Amino acid sequence: MIEKKNKEGLNEQYIYNNNGVLELDENLMNLDIVNFKITNCLYQHKVLQDEYKRYGFNTTDEKRVIYTDKLAENPKAKISFKDLFNEYVSLRSQVFYYYPIGNEAERMILIEREKPLIKEAFEKLGAEKVKEMSYHVGNIKRALISLQTDISTDTKIMKCLKDYGVTEGTTLPIQDFKLMLQDIYTCLGLKNSYGKIKTAKATDLEKWFEIKKTTPKMKGKTTDCITIIKNKLIYV
């Protein structure tokens, strides 16, 4: 009978031959029933939440957003640097062997292709440093420039200014240029002879540009400004 029922699909573990007597393993049957209830009943979202709460755990209804899905649908999708960077960190933490396979590897490659700054920041600055910088893209770019060893300090400063949007024809209040340069000096770690971060002056711009001082009206007030005429230096 056991052989006949096995052919019909009956699990032979439930019924066994005990010295010529067919017996039912009720413990195994009950275990399968419990597993079925856990998988198909307890793990349903609402039921599971209620069970957690019953035992004193707090729960939320947050769902994980997969930002690479958005990136795959639209490379120009508005995704914050922080969100995509953290997803990349999660992907890089996975173990990949000689031949990366699977969905995780494809997502990692997608981020590296569409947002190369993320890979560069991760590899050169590290996840903790990027977090310390509050995921500020401008500061991250300037930190990466500061790490370059094949260009001069003057070129680093000009690259940083370009990242700020300073080009020929740019006109800004003197105070804005001063604050901008001070931030660059701090990011690049430029120090004076006393070992302290160099104090920026708007007139420092004359080292790298031909400038013109102007006094246009901004918001109805005459404002002391500087206009960038042209570059003095070639990037070296």
Phi, psi and omega per residue, in radians:
M1 nan -0.665 3.121
I2 -1.072 -0.795 3.128
E3 -1.072 -0.712 3.137
K4 -1.113 -0.787 -3.117
K5 -1.205 -0.574 3.090
N6 -1.052 -0.696 3.128
K7 -1.149 -0.461 3.138
E8 -1.498 -0.035 3.072
G9 1.787 0.095 3.125
L10 -1.256 2.358 3.128
N11 -1.212 2.002 -3.054
E12 -1.141 -0.270 -3.123
Q13 -1.245 -0.459 -3.127
Y14 -1.195 -0.661 -3.103
I15 -2.025 2.274 -3.121
Y16 -2.391 2.780 -3.100
N17 -1.649 1.978 3.139
N18 -1.945 1.609 -3.129
N19 0.951 0.819 3.089
G20 1.491 -0.005 3.125
V21 -1.962 2.211 3.108
L22 -1.400 2.175 -3.125
E23 -2.196 2.667 -3.136
L24 -1.767 2.240 3.092
D25 -1.479 1.606 -3.075
E26 -1.206 -0.556 3.122
N27 -1.083 -0.764 3.120
L28 -1.128 -0.714 3.125
M29 -1.101 -0.777 3.137
N30 -1.136 -0.639 3.107
L31 -1.085 -0.754 3.113
D32 -1.125 -0.635 3.115
I33 -1.124 -0.770 3.115
V34 -1.083 -0.792 3.123
N35 -1.063 -0.670 3.122
F36 -1.110 -0.758 -3.119
K37 -1.151 -0.691 3.119
I38 -1.091 -0.808 -3.066
T39 -1.245 -0.713 -2.995
N40 -1.803 -0.171 -3.106
C41 -2.158 -1.055 -3.058
L42 -1.091 -0.642 -3.070
Y43 -1.463 0.078 2.982
Q44 -1.163 2.520 -2.942
H45 -0.913 -0.922 -3.061
K46 -1.179 -0.745 -3.128
V47 -1.129 -0.725 -3.138
L48 -1.127 -0.713 3.092
Q49 -1.045 -0.784 3.141
D50 -1.082 -0.668 3.127
E51 -1.164 -0.720 3.100
Y52 -1.069 -0.804 -3.115
K53 -1.109 -0.630 -3.132
R54 -1.079 -0.506 -3.128
Y55 -1.788 0.276 2.994
G56 1.566 0.181 3.124
F57 -1.608 2.553 3.027
N58 -1.557 2.500 3.140
T59 -2.283 2.744 3.047
T60 -2.286 2.903 3.134
D61 -1.746 0.295 -3.097
E62 -1.161 2.421 3.072
K63 -1.994 2.420 -3.124
R64 -1.228 2.262 3.104
V65 -1.629 2.252 3.099
I66 -1.702 1.793 -3.008
Y67 -1.276 -0.434 3.108
T68 -1.199 -0.419 3.036
D69 -1.110 -0.778 3.107
K70 -1.121 -0.713 -3.119
L71 -1.147 -0.656 3.137
A72 -1.179 -0.646 3.135
E73 -1.253 -0.652 -3.096
N74 -2.627 1.814 -3.129
P75 -1.021 -0.336 3.133
K76 -1.731 0.205 -3.141
A77 -1.051 2.525 -3.140
K78 -1.396 1.753 3.117
I79 -2.220 2.256 -3.116
S80 -1.142 2.587 3.103
F81 -1.005 -0.717 -3.120
K82 -1.022 -0.849 -3.082
D83 -1.117 -0.803 -3.093
L84 -1.265 -0.616 3.113
F85 -1.106 -0.790 -3.125
N86 -1.143 -0.594 3.069
E87 -1.179 -0.661 3.115
Y88 -1.133 -0.725 3.098
V89 -1.029 -0.739 3.118
S90 -1.096 -0.727 3.130
L91 -1.169 -0.707 -3.129
R92 -1.204 -0.374 3.141
S93 -1.338 -0.235 3.076
Q94 -1.238 2.730 -3.140
V95 -1.604 2.035 3.075
F96 -1.983 2.406 -3.127
Y97 -1.695 -2.698 -3.019
Y98 -1.129 -0.542 -3.119
Y99 -2.152 1.532 -3.109
P100 -1.034 2.285 3.107
I101 -2.341 2.876 3.032
G102 1.697 3.014 -3.049
N103 -1.122 -0.631 -3.108
E104 -1.079 -0.773 -3.128
A105 -1.121 -0.696 -3.138
E106 -1.128 -0.678 3.136
R107 -1.182 -0.700 3.120
M108 -1.082 -0.784 3.136
I109 -1.119 -0.648 3.115
L110 -1.065 -0.797 3.135
I111 -1.115 -0.754 -3.120
E112 -1.108 -0.605 -3.126
R113 -1.327 -0.768 -3.037
E114 -1.512 -0.526 -3.096
K115 -2.302 1.227 -3.049
P116 -1.059 -0.417 3.128
L117 -1.070 -0.564 -3.117
I118 -1.126 -0.812 3.124
K119 -1.104 -0.774 -3.116
E120 -1.093 -0.742 3.133
A121 -1.134 -0.707 -3.129
F122 -1.131 -0.785 -3.038
E123 -1.368 -0.564 -3.058
K124 -1.705 -0.532 -3.116
L125 -1.846 -0.638 -3.113
G126 1.619 2.693 -3.059
A127 -1.089 -0.729 -3.093
E128 -1.158 -0.718 3.137
K129 -1.138 -0.737 3.114
V130 -1.087 -0.701 3.100
K131 -1.112 -0.734 3.114
E132 -1.060 -0.517 -3.139
M133 -1.511 0.160 3.104
S134 1.018 0.497 3.078
Y135 1.029 0.432 -3.137
H136 -1.298 1.989 -3.012
V137 -1.062 -0.744 -3.132
G138 -1.071 -0.805 3.125
N139 -1.146 -0.613 3.107
I140 -1.125 -0.779 3.127
K141 -1.075 -0.748 -3.126
R142 -1.186 -0.631 3.088
A143 -1.120 -0.648 3.112
L144 -1.202 -0.672 3.090
I145 -1.090 -0.689 -3.116
S146 -1.100 -0.411 -3.118
L147 -1.429 -0.241 -3.109
Q148 -1.194 2.280 -3.107
T149 -1.861 -0.066 -3.057
D150 -1.787 0.166 3.117
I151 -2.309 2.770 -3.098
S152 -1.352 2.885 3.096
T153 -1.090 -0.694 3.121
D154 -1.058 -0.719 3.128
T155 -1.153 -0.671 3.088
K156 -1.049 -0.756 -3.136
I157 -1.108 -0.758 -3.129
M158 -1.156 -0.637 3.088
K159 -1.117 -0.711 3.123
C160 -1.140 -0.730 3.113
L161 -1.106 -0.688 3.093
K162 -1.094 -0.668 3.103
D163 -1.133 -0.519 3.056
Y164 -1.294 -0.189 -3.129
G165 1.674 0.238 -3.139
V166 -1.467 2.005 3.124
T167 -2.412 3.117 3.096
E168 -1.001 2.272 -3.138
G169 1.694 -0.172 3.140
T170 -1.166 2.287 3.068
T171 -2.153 2.169 -3.138
L172 -2.485 2.691 3.036
P173 -1.006 2.553 -3.132
I174 -0.954 -0.714 -3.116
Q175 -1.102 -0.637 3.115
D176 -1.127 -0.752 3.100
F177 -1.104 -0.684 -3.130
K178 -1.100 -0.807 3.132
L179 -1.127 -0.662 3.131
M180 -1.105 -0.836 -3.141
L181 -1.131 -0.660 3.134
Q182 -1.101 -0.697 3.110
D183 -1.118 -0.701 3.119
I184 -1.144 -0.787 3.127
Y185 -1.034 -0.681 -3.135
T186 -1.185 -0.789 -3.140
C187 -1.095 -0.667 -3.113
L188 -1.471 -0.149 3.135
G189 1.197 0.601 -3.129
L190 -1.367 2.199 -3.050
K191 -2.093 2.718 3.085
N192 -1.534 -3.036 -3.077
S193 -1.172 -0.245 3.129
Y194 -1.661 0.066 3.113
G195 1.441 0.191 3.108
K196 -1.826 2.739 3.125
I197 -0.994 2.283 -3.090
K198 -1.048 2.400 3.102
T199 -1.457 2.221 -3.075
A200 -1.482 2.511 3.010
K201 -2.225 2.514 -3.128
A202 -1.045 -0.546 -3.128
T203 -1.212 -0.198 3.048
D204 -1.022 -0.425 -3.124
L205 -1.008 -0.451 -3.112
E206 -1.150 -0.272 3.087
K207 -1.216 -0.504 -2.999
W208 -2.058 -0.307 -3.083
F209 -2.393 2.706 2.830
E210 -1.442 2.213 -3.063
I211 -2.176 2.889 3.100
K212 -2.429 2.235 3.103
K213 -1.467 2.307 -3.097
T214 -2.337 2.890 3.120
T215 -2.339 1.102 3.124
P216 -1.285 2.924 3.053
K217 -1.596 2.221 3.087
M218 -2.181 2.136 -3.082
K219 0.975 0.665 3.084
G220 1.419 0.058 -3.113
K221 -2.130 2.445 3.062
T222 -1.209 2.210 -3.020
T223 -2.217 2.335 3.076
D224 -1.271 2.077 -3.066
C225 -2.267 2.942 3.014
I226 -2.225 2.365 3.073
T227 -1.954 2.298 3.099
I228 -1.419 2.123 -3.134
I229 -1.544 -1.014 3.089
K230 -2.842 2.894 3.125
N231 -1.261 2.497 2.994
K232 -1.644 -0.546 -3.022
L233 -1.870 2.613 2.947
I234 -1.715 2.359 -3.120
Y235 -0.965 2.145 3.105
V236 -2.383 nan nan
